[in-house]
Amino acid sequence: MELTGAEIVVQSLAAEGVEFVFGYPGGSVLHIYDELFKQDRVKHVLVRHEQGAAHAADGYSRASNKVGVCLVTSGPGVTNAVTGIATAYMDSIPMIIITGQVPTHAIGLDAFQEVDTVGITRPCVKHNFLVKDVRDLALTMKKAFHIATTGRPGPVLVDIPKDVTAAVCEFRYPESVELRSYNPVVRGHSGQIRKALDLLLDAKRPMVYAGGGVVLANGAAELTRLVRLLGYPCTNTLMGLGGFPGTDPQFVGMLGMHGTYEANMAMQHCDVLVAIGARFDDRVIGDPRDFGRISRKIIHIDVDPSSISKRVKVDIPIVGDVREVLLELLSQMEGQAQRIDRSALAAWWSQIDQWRGRECLRYDRTAEIIKPQFVVEKLWEVTGGKAIITSDVGQHQMWAAQFYKFDEPRRWINSGGLGTMGFGLPAAMGASLANPGQTVACVTGEASIQMCIQELSTCKQYHLPIKIVNLNNRYMGMVRQWQEFFHGNRYAESYMNALPDFVRLAEAYGHVGIKIDKPGDVEGALREAFARRDQLVFLDFITDATENVYPMVAGGKGLTDMILAEDL
């Protein structure tokens, strides 16, 4: 069967079970768009900006455990998408980015809308391809999906010149692919797992530290079983929330820069630490030298060998798929739980409960102005903790992480590694399409939401009933907080003194807008919004402009050097 390159692209996507492609057309990809138009197996979602296409594909992937796909044209289409590609790369999200390119004979000649896509994106993709021969296209697409979804997942880009999409060749889509130079390890070493188990069972002050790798590997059930069998405390990173139930008494909260006092203190003072699908990044442990001043044994489980001992030297490295390693660990643990020193563990829990007694997340509940933490708490209550929550980046993101208790994986979707403002709304679009009928809410701020607010038009076109929870404090809140703490209250360019009327703006896009400025109206507004199951509702909460996120570990400081609200 002979097909054009454009037909091969669409047939390849269909063969991979792709349901949605998020994109924006342009000259270099018109052949592909023409073929998408002729069929109905792969649906296209027209965004209003290429950054939105990448974020929507990213959100779709995070919320579904499927591969997100976006399609953009050459030149500015590619460069507009780079922020979204980098966002997915930092958080290890499996995505395929299909980009148009000028015809092969024009590459390198500064043709209209030409950029060096391979060169520009090389630092922020797991791999990329430039397809110069239509006969290579089907195999390249198969390779792209294989690389994106195996080992440590990530975005893979396929750059296709316009003449390649017009050329014709015989089409046969490979059932499988093998790459001699790419063979990620899946099964952990049994001997290393046995050593890790011995260390865990003999611990006096153990700690389980789990990250986004648990969610990506679909290992939440195995992690939960292990932690409950051991009876040990567990903390999650920002990306790992939902990997262990947030309402479980063994959960000590998120750790790190804005983590709980008890989580950070337990991390620092444990004698055995097992890190599962996490990477000891700067927002988690602060200064590695300070973290290393107290001796502890560290077990590190990760599919990516380059992440192990990258920032912190570990004692027992285990390379492998997180879920597979946890299954092996659980298997080896059968009948051995009696080895745990329960009296030492009880003393350790007593110490953790003392740290919990600091109530590091408390805030003024008597204020006459809306506190942002209160809005998130009410959001959790009204949704029963079952919503898919996306967020933008800033104070609102941290409050959502602290006060919305995630009991399940893939219900917390945010930009952790890159910290991309504008992520929340398009990510919510992807999550909504991936989970039709489920409640999806985007927690955002008045600065972040304006980064990709044009996607309200996409939401209208595709009838996406997202609920936008705008914690409007009239500032770039996290920037203002840092300026207050470290720059002498000089609020350089962080004050938003020309904000739109968000209610009227939402209405202009054809949605419902509600403004809330009294604490007593918060719950009622949320219930009204979620009762409108078929409509997008923009909730503009006018919150306390002076509220800060606590606890806080300043950049470069040690994990236990926390600023608490009570200290000010």
C-alpha positions as CSV (number, residue, x, y, z in Angstrom):
1,M,0.0,0.0,0.0
2,E,1.6,3.3,-1.1
3,L,0.8,6.4,0.9
4,T,2.0,9.9,1.1
5,G,4.2,11.0,4.0
6,A,1.2,12.9,5.5
7,E,-0.9,9.7,5.3
8,I,1.9,7.8,6.9
9,V,2.0,10.2,9.9
10,V,-1.8,9.9,10.5
11,Q,-1.8,6.1,10.0
12,S,1.1,5.8,12.4
13,L,-0.7,7.8,15.0
14,A,-3.8,5.6,14.6
15,A,-1.7,2.5,14.9
16,E,-0.4,3.8,18.2
17,G,-3.9,4.3,19.5
18,V,-3.6,8.1,19.6
19,E,-7.0,9.6,20.4
20,F,-6.2,13.4,20.2
21,V,-3.6,15.6,18.5
22,F,-3.3,19.1,19.9
23,G,-2.1,21.6,17.3
24,Y,-2.2,24.7,15.2
25,P,-1.9,24.6,11.4
26,G,0.7,26.3,9.2
27,G,2.2,26.1,5.8
28,S,4.7,23.3,6.5
29,V,2.1,20.9,8.0
30,L,-0.8,21.5,5.7
31,H,-0.4,18.1,4.0
32,I,-0.8,16.5,7.4
33,Y,-3.8,18.6,8.3
34,D,-5.4,17.7,5.0
35,E,-5.1,14.0,5.9
36,L,-6.4,14.5,9.4
37,F,-9.4,16.2,7.9
38,K,-10.1,13.2,5.7
39,Q,-10.4,10.7,8.6
40,D,-12.0,10.4,12.0
41,R,-9.9,7.9,14.0
42,V,-7.5,10.6,15.3
43,K,-9.2,13.7,16.5
44,H,-7.6,17.1,16.3
45,V,-8.0,19.8,18.9
46,L,-7.3,23.3,17.7
47,V,-5.6,25.4,20.4
48,R,-5.0,29.1,20.1
49,H,-1.2,29.1,20.7
50,E,1.4,26.4,20.1
51,Q,2.5,26.7,23.7
52,G,-1.0,25.7,24.6
53,A,-0.7,22.7,22.3
54,A,2.3,21.3,24.1
55,H,0.8,22.0,27.5
56,A,-2.5,20.3,26.6
57,A,-0.7,17.3,25.2
58,D,1.4,17.2,28.4
59,G,-1.7,17.5,30.6
60,Y,-3.5,14.8,28.6
61,S,-0.5,12.4,29.1
62,R,-0.2,13.1,32.9
63,A,-3.9,12.5,33.4
64,S,-4.3,9.4,31.3
65,N,-1.0,7.4,31.3
66,K,-1.1,7.7,27.5
67,V,1.2,9.5,25.1
68,G,0.3,13.2,24.4
69,V,0.8,14.3,20.8
70,C,1.0,17.8,19.5
71,L,1.5,19.1,15.9
72,V,2.9,22.5,15.0
73,T,4.3,24.2,11.9
74,S,7.9,25.2,11.3
75,G,9.6,28.4,12.5
76,P,7.5,30.3,15.0
77,G,5.3,27.2,15.5
78,V,8.2,25.3,16.8
79,T,9.7,28.1,18.9
80,N,6.3,28.8,20.5
81,A,6.1,25.2,21.5
82,V,9.6,25.0,23.0
83,T,8.4,26.1,26.5
84,G,5.8,23.4,26.6
85,I,8.4,20.8,25.3
86,A,10.9,21.8,28.0
87,T,8.1,21.6,30.7
88,A,7.4,18.0,29.7
89,Y,11.1,17.2,29.5
90,M,11.8,18.4,33.1
91,D,9.0,16.3,34.5
92,S,9.7,13.2,32.3
93,I,6.3,13.2,30.5
94,P,5.9,10.9,27.4
95,M,5.0,13.1,24.5
96,I,5.4,13.1,20.7
97,I,5.9,16.5,19.1
98,I,5.5,16.5,15.3
99,T,6.9,19.6,13.7
100,G,6.8,20.8,10.1
101,Q,10.0,21.9,8.4
102,V,10.8,23.7,5.1
103,P,11.4,21.4,2.1
104,T,14.7,19.4,2.3
105,H,16.3,21.4,-0.5
106,A,15.7,24.6,1.4
107,I,17.1,23.5,4.8
108,G,20.0,25.7,5.8
109,L,19.2,28.4,3.3
110,D,17.3,30.7,5.8
111,A,14.0,29.9,4.0
112,F,10.7,31.4,5.1
113,Q,9.7,30.1,8.6
114,E,12.9,28.0,8.9
115,V,14.6,27.3,12.2
116,D,17.0,24.6,13.2
117,T,14.4,22.6,15.1
118,V,16.7,19.7,15.9
119,G,19.4,22.1,17.3
120,I,16.9,24.3,19.2
121,T,15.1,21.4,20.9
122,R,18.0,19.0,21.5
123,P,18.6,20.2,25.1
124,C,14.9,19.8,26.1
125,V,13.8,16.5,24.5
126,K,14.7,12.9,25.2
127,H,15.5,12.5,21.5
128,N,14.7,14.1,18.2
129,F,14.6,13.1,14.6
130,L,14.8,15.0,11.2
131,V,13.2,12.8,8.6
132,K,14.7,13.5,5.1
133,D,13.3,10.4,3.3
134,V,9.7,9.4,3.3
135,R,10.8,5.7,3.4
136,D,12.2,6.3,6.9
137,L,9.0,8.0,8.3
138,A,7.0,5.0,9.6
139,L,10.0,3.4,11.4
140,T,10.9,6.8,12.8
141,M,7.4,7.3,14.2
142,K,7.6,3.8,15.8
143,K,11.0,4.7,17.3
144,A,9.7,7.9,18.6
145,F,6.8,6.3,20.6
146,H,9.2,3.5,21.8
147,I,11.7,6.0,23.2
148,A,9.1,8.3,24.7
149,T,7.4,5.6,26.7
150,T,10.3,3.4,27.9
151,G,13.0,3.9,30.5
152,R,12.7,7.3,31.9
153,P,9.8,8.8,29.8
154,G,10.1,12.1,28.0
155,P,9.2,14.1,24.9
156,V,10.4,13.0,21.5
157,L,10.3,15.3,18.5
158,V,9.9,14.3,14.9
159,D,10.8,17.1,12.4
160,I,9.3,16.5,8.9
161,P,10.1,18.6,5.9
162,K,7.1,19.6,3.7
163,D,8.3,17.7,0.7
164,V,8.6,14.5,2.8
165,T,4.9,14.8,3.7
166,A,4.0,15.0,0.0
167,A,6.3,12.2,-1.2
168,V,4.9,8.6,-1.7
169,C,6.3,5.3,-0.6
170,E,5.1,1.8,0.4
171,F,3.7,1.9,4.0
172,R,4.1,-0.9,6.5
173,Y,4.0,0.1,10.2
174,P,6.5,-2.0,12.4
175,E,5.0,-4.0,15.2
176,S,8.0,-3.5,17.3
177,V,11.4,-1.8,17.2
178,E,14.8,-2.5,18.7
179,L,17.5,0.1,19.1
180,R,21.0,-1.3,19.7
181,S,22.2,1.7,21.6
182,Y,19.0,2.1,23.7
183,N,18.1,-0.7,26.2
184,P,16.8,0.7,29.5
185,V,17.0,-1.5,32.5
186,V,13.5,-2.6,33.8
187,R,14.2,-5.2,36.4
188,G,16.2,-4.2,39.5
189,H,19.1,-6.3,40.7
190,S,17.8,-8.9,43.1
191,G,21.0,-8.7,45.2
192,Q,20.7,-5.0,45.6
193,I,17.0,-5.3,46.5
194,R,17.9,-7.8,49.2
195,K,20.5,-5.5,50.6
196,A,18.0,-2.7,50.6
197,L,15.4,-4.8,52.4
198,D,17.9,-5.8,55.1
199,L,18.8,-2.1,55.7
200,L,15.1,-1.1,55.8
201,L,14.1,-3.8,58.2
202,D,16.9,-2.9,60.6
203,A,16.3,0.8,60.6
204,K,15.5,2.7,63.8
205,R,14.5,6.0,62.3
206,P,13.3,5.1,58.7
207,M,11.9,7.4,56.1
208,V,10.2,6.7,52.7
209,Y,10.7,9.5,50.2
210,A,8.8,9.1,47.0
211,G,8.7,11.2,43.9
212,G,7.0,11.6,40.5
213,G,8.7,8.4,39.3
214,V,6.2,6.4,41.4
215,V,3.3,8.1,39.5
216,L,4.9,7.7,36.1
217,A,5.6,4.0,36.7
218,N,2.1,3.4,37.9
219,G,3.6,2.2,41.2
220,A,1.3,4.0,43.7
221,A,-0.5,0.8,44.8
222,E,2.8,-1.0,45.4
223,L,4.3,2.0,47.3
224,T,1.2,2.2,49.5
225,R,1.3,-1.5,50.3
226,L,5.0,-1.4,51.2
227,V,4.6,1.7,53.4
228,R,1.7,0.2,55.3
229,L,3.4,-3.1,55.7
230,L,6.4,-1.4,57.1
231,G,4.5,1.1,59.2
232,Y,7.1,3.8,58.3
233,P,6.5,7.5,57.6
234,C,6.2,8.6,54.0
235,T,6.7,11.9,52.3
236,N,6.0,12.9,48.7
237,T,7.7,15.4,46.4
238,L,5.6,18.0,44.6
239,M,5.5,15.7,41.6
240,G,4.8,12.6,43.7
241,L,1.7,13.8,45.4
242,G,-1.0,11.1,45.2
243,G,1.6,8.4,45.0
244,F,0.8,7.7,48.6
245,P,-2.6,8.8,50.0
246,G,-2.5,12.3,51.4
247,T,-5.1,11.5,54.1
248,D,-3.2,8.5,55.4
249,P,-1.8,9.0,59.0
250,Q,1.6,7.7,57.8
251,F,1.8,10.6,55.3
252,V,3.8,13.4,56.8
253,G,3.1,15.9,54.0
254,M,5.1,17.2,51.1
255,L,8.8,17.9,51.7
256,G,11.1,20.5,50.5
257,M,11.2,24.3,50.1
258,H,7.5,24.6,51.0
259,G,7.2,21.2,52.6
260,T,5.9,20.5,56.1
261,Y,8.1,20.9,59.2
262,E,7.6,17.3,60.1
263,A,8.5,16.0,56.6
264,N,11.7,18.1,56.4
265,M,12.8,17.3,60.0
266,A,12.2,13.5,59.4
267,M,14.2,13.6,56.2
268,Q,17.1,15.2,57.9
269,H,17.1,13.1,61.1
270,C,16.3,9.6,59.7
271,D,18.9,6.9,59.9
272,V,17.7,5.0,56.8
273,L,16.2,6.8,53.8
274,V,14.7,5.1,50.8
275,A,14.3,7.4,47.8
276,I,11.8,6.0,45.2
277,G,11.5,7.7,41.8
278,A,12.9,10.9,43.1
279,R,16.0,12.9,42.4
280,F,17.1,14.9,45.4
281,D,16.7,18.1,43.5
282,D,17.4,21.6,44.9
283,R,13.8,22.3,45.8
284,V,13.6,19.1,47.8
285,I,16.8,19.0,50.0
286,G,18.2,22.5,49.6
287,D,22.0,22.5,50.1
288,P,23.4,19.0,49.6
289,R,26.3,19.7,51.9
290,D,23.9,20.6,54.7
291,F,21.8,17.6,54.0
292,G,24.9,15.4,54.3
293,R,26.0,16.7,57.7
294,I,24.0,14.0,59.5
295,S,25.0,10.5,58.7
296,R,22.3,8.2,57.2
297,K,22.1,5.2,54.9
298,I,20.4,5.9,51.6
299,I,18.7,3.5,49.2
300,H,17.9,5.0,45.8
301,I,15.5,3.4,43.3
302,D,15.2,5.0,39.9
303,V,14.9,3.9,36.3
304,D,17.4,6.5,35.2
305,P,21.0,5.6,36.3
306,S,22.2,9.1,35.7
307,S,19.9,10.4,38.5
308,I,21.5,8.1,41.1
309,S,24.2,9.8,43.2
310,K,23.9,12.9,41.0
311,R,23.4,15.3,43.9
312,V,23.6,13.0,47.0
313,K,25.9,10.0,47.3
314,V,23.8,6.9,48.0
315,D,24.7,3.6,49.6
316,I,22.5,1.1,47.8
317,P,21.6,2.1,44.2
318,I,18.9,0.2,42.4
319,V,18.3,0.8,38.7
320,G,15.0,-0.3,37.4
321,D,11.3,0.4,36.8
322,V,9.9,1.7,40.1
323,R,6.9,-0.6,40.0
324,E,8.9,-3.7,39.1
325,V,11.4,-3.0,41.9
326,L,8.7,-2.4,44.5
327,L,7.0,-5.7,43.4
328,E,10.3,-7.5,43.9
329,L,10.9,-5.8,47.3
330,L,7.4,-6.8,48.5
331,S,8.0,-10.4,47.3
332,Q,11.3,-10.6,49.3
333,M,9.7,-9.0,52.3
334,E,7.0,-11.7,52.8
335,G,7.3,-13.1,56.3
336,Q,10.1,-10.7,57.4
337,A,8.1,-7.8,58.9
338,Q,8.6,-9.2,62.4
339,R,12.3,-8.1,62.1
340,I,11.3,-4.5,62.5
341,D,12.2,-3.0,65.9
342,R,8.7,-1.8,66.8
343,S,9.8,0.0,70.0
344,A,12.3,2.1,68.1
345,L,9.7,2.8,65.5
346,A,7.2,3.9,68.1
347,A,9.8,6.3,69.5
348,W,10.5,7.7,66.0
349,W,6.8,8.2,65.5
350,S,6.6,10.0,68.8
351,Q,9.3,12.4,67.7
352,I,7.5,13.0,64.3
353,D,4.2,13.7,66.2
354,Q,6.1,16.3,68.2
355,W,7.2,18.0,65.0
356,R,3.6,17.7,63.7
357,G,2.6,19.6,66.8
358,R,4.1,22.7,65.4
359,E,1.1,22.9,63.0
360,C,3.3,24.5,60.4
361,L,0.4,25.0,57.9
362,R,-1.9,26.9,60.2
363,Y,-3.2,30.3,59.1
364,D,-5.7,33.0,60.3
365,R,-9.1,31.5,59.9
366,T,-10.8,34.5,61.5
367,A,-9.8,37.1,58.8
368,E,-12.4,39.2,57.1
369,I,-10.6,38.9,53.8
370,I,-10.4,35.6,51.9
371,K,-7.4,33.5,52.7
372,P,-6.1,31.5,49.7
373,Q,-5.5,28.4,51.9
374,F,-9.2,28.5,52.9
375,V,-10.3,28.4,49.2
376,V,-8.2,25.3,48.6
377,E,-9.5,23.6,51.7
378,K,-13.1,24.3,50.6
379,L,-12.2,23.1,47.1
380,W,-11.1,19.8,48.5
381,E,-14.3,19.5,50.6
382,V,-16.6,20.4,47.8
383,T,-15.0,18.0,45.3
384,G,-14.6,15.2,47.9
385,G,-10.9,15.2,47.1
386,K,-11.7,13.4,43.8
387,A,-11.1,16.2,41.3
388,I,-8.2,16.4,38.9
389,I,-6.4,19.5,39.9
390,T,-4.1,21.4,37.5
391,S,-2.2,24.4,38.6
392,D,0.0,27.2,37.3
393,V,3.1,28.2,39.1
394,G,3.6,30.3,42.2
395,Q,2.0,30.7,45.6
396,H,-1.3,29.2,44.5
397,Q,0.5,26.1,43.3
398,M,2.1,25.6,46.7
399,W,-1.2,26.2,48.6
400,A,-2.9,23.6,46.3
401,A,-0.1,21.1,47.1
402,Q,-0.3,21.8,50.8
403,F,-4.0,21.9,51.4
404,Y,-5.6,19.6,48.7
405,K,-5.1,16.1,50.0
406,F,-4.4,13.9,47.0
407,D,-5.3,10.2,47.7
408,E,-4.8,9.0,44.1
409,P,-2.1,9.4,41.5
410,R,-2.6,11.4,38.3
411,R,-5.0,13.8,40.0
412,W,-2.4,16.5,40.6
413,I,-1.0,18.0,37.4
414,N,1.5,20.9,37.6
415,S,4.8,22.1,36.2
416,G,7.3,21.0,38.8
417,G,10.8,21.1,37.2
418,L,10.5,24.0,34.8
419,G,7.9,26.0,36.8
420,T,6.0,27.2,33.8
421,M,3.4,30.0,34.3
422,G,0.6,29.5,31.8
423,F,0.6,25.7,32.2
424,G,-2.6,25.3,34.2
425,L,-5.4,26.1,31.7
426,P,-4.1,24.1,28.7
427,A,-3.1,21.2,30.9
428,A,-6.7,21.2,32.3
429,M,-7.9,21.0,28.7
430,G,-5.8,17.9,28.1
431,A,-6.9,16.4,31.4
432,S,-10.5,17.0,30.6
433,L,-10.4,15.4,27.2
434,A,-8.5,12.4,28.7
435,N,-11.2,12.0,31.4
436,P,-14.6,13.0,30.0
437,G,-17.2,13.4,32.7
438,Q,-14.7,13.8,35.5
439,T,-14.3,17.0,37.5
440,V,-11.3,19.1,36.4
441,A,-10.3,22.3,38.2
442,C,-7.4,24.7,37.4
443,V,-5.9,26.5,40.4
444,T,-4.2,29.6,39.2
445,G,-3.3,33.2,39.9
446,E,-4.1,36.5,38.1
447,A,-0.6,36.6,36.7
448,S,-0.3,33.0,35.5
449,I,-3.7,32.7,34.0
450,Q,-3.0,35.6,31.6
451,M,-0.1,33.7,30.0
452,C,-2.4,31.3,28.1
453,I,-5.8,32.8,28.7
454,Q,-6.6,32.7,24.9
455,E,-7.2,29.0,25.5
456,L,-10.6,29.9,26.9
457,S,-11.6,30.0,23.2
458,T,-10.5,26.4,22.8
459,C,-12.5,25.4,25.9
460,K,-15.6,27.0,24.3
461,Q,-15.1,25.3,21.0
462,Y,-14.7,21.8,22.5
463,H,-17.2,22.3,25.4
464,L,-14.7,21.7,28.2
465,P,-16.4,22.3,31.5
466,I,-13.2,23.2,33.5
467,K,-13.6,25.2,36.7
468,I,-10.9,27.9,37.1
469,V,-10.1,28.8,40.6
470,N,-8.3,32.1,40.4
471,L,-6.6,33.1,43.7
472,N,-6.4,36.8,42.8
473,N,-4.0,38.7,45.1
474,R,-3.2,41.4,42.6
475,Y,0.5,40.5,42.7
476,M,2.9,38.0,41.1
477,G,2.6,36.4,44.5
478,M,5.7,34.3,44.8
479,V,7.9,37.1,43.3
480,R,6.4,39.5,45.9
481,Q,7.1,37.0,48.7
482,W,10.8,36.7,47.8
483,Q,11.0,40.5,47.4
484,E,9.6,40.9,50.8
485,F,11.9,38.4,52.4
486,F,15.2,39.1,50.5
487,H,14.9,42.4,48.7
488,G,13.8,44.9,51.4
489,N,10.2,45.0,50.4
490,R,11.1,46.5,47.0
491,Y,8.3,45.2,44.9
492,A,10.0,45.7,41.5
493,E,7.5,44.9,38.8
494,S,5.5,42.4,40.8
495,Y,2.4,44.5,41.3
496,M,-0.4,43.9,38.8
497,N,-2.1,47.3,38.6
498,A,-3.9,46.9,35.3
499,L,-5.8,43.7,35.7
500,P,-8.8,42.8,33.5
501,D,-12.3,42.2,34.9
502,F,-12.0,38.4,34.8
503,V,-15.7,37.9,35.1
504,R,-16.5,40.0,32.0
505,L,-13.5,38.5,30.2
506,A,-14.8,34.9,30.9
507,E,-18.2,36.0,29.7
508,A,-16.7,37.5,26.5
509,Y,-15.3,34.1,25.7
510,G,-18.8,32.6,26.3
511,H,-18.3,31.2,29.8
512,V,-19.6,31.9,33.3
513,G,-17.7,34.3,35.5
514,I,-18.2,34.7,39.3
515,K,-16.3,37.2,41.6
516,I,-16.0,36.3,45.2
517,D,-14.6,38.8,47.8
518,K,-16.1,37.5,51.2
519,P,-15.0,34.4,53.0
520,G,-18.6,33.5,53.7
521,D,-19.3,33.3,50.0
522,V,-16.4,30.9,49.1
523,E,-18.1,27.6,49.7
524,G,-21.4,28.6,48.0
525,A,-19.6,29.9,44.9
526,L,-17.7,26.6,44.6
527,R,-20.8,24.6,44.9
528,E,-22.6,26.7,42.4
529,A,-19.7,26.3,39.9
530,F,-19.4,22.6,40.2
531,A,-23.2,22.3,39.9
532,R,-22.8,23.7,36.4
533,R,-21.5,20.4,35.1
534,D,-21.5,21.4,31.4
535,Q,-20.0,24.9,31.6
536,L,-16.6,26.4,32.2
537,V,-16.8,28.6,35.3
538,F,-14.2,31.2,36.1
539,L,-14.1,31.8,39.8
540,D,-12.3,35.1,40.7
541,F,-11.5,34.9,44.4
542,I,-10.2,38.2,45.7
543,T,-7.7,37.0,48.3
544,D,-5.4,38.6,50.9
545,A,-2.6,40.3,49.0
546,T,-0.2,40.0,51.9
547,E,-0.5,36.3,52.5
548,N,2.8,34.2,52.2
549,V,3.5,30.5,51.8
550,Y,4.9,28.8,54.9
551,P,7.0,26.9,55.7
552,M,9.8,28.2,53.4
553,V,13.4,27.2,52.9
554,A,15.3,30.0,51.3
555,G,17.4,29.1,48.2
556,G,20.7,27.6,49.1
557,K,19.8,27.0,52.7
558,G,19.6,23.6,54.5
559,L,16.4,21.6,54.6
560,T,15.7,22.3,58.3
561,D,16.4,26.0,58.0
562,M,12.7,26.8,57.6
563,I,10.9,30.1,57.9
564,L,7.6,29.5,59.8
565,A,4.8,31.9,60.1
566,E,5.1,31.9,63.9
567,D,8.7,33.0,63.6
568,L,7.8,36.4,62.0
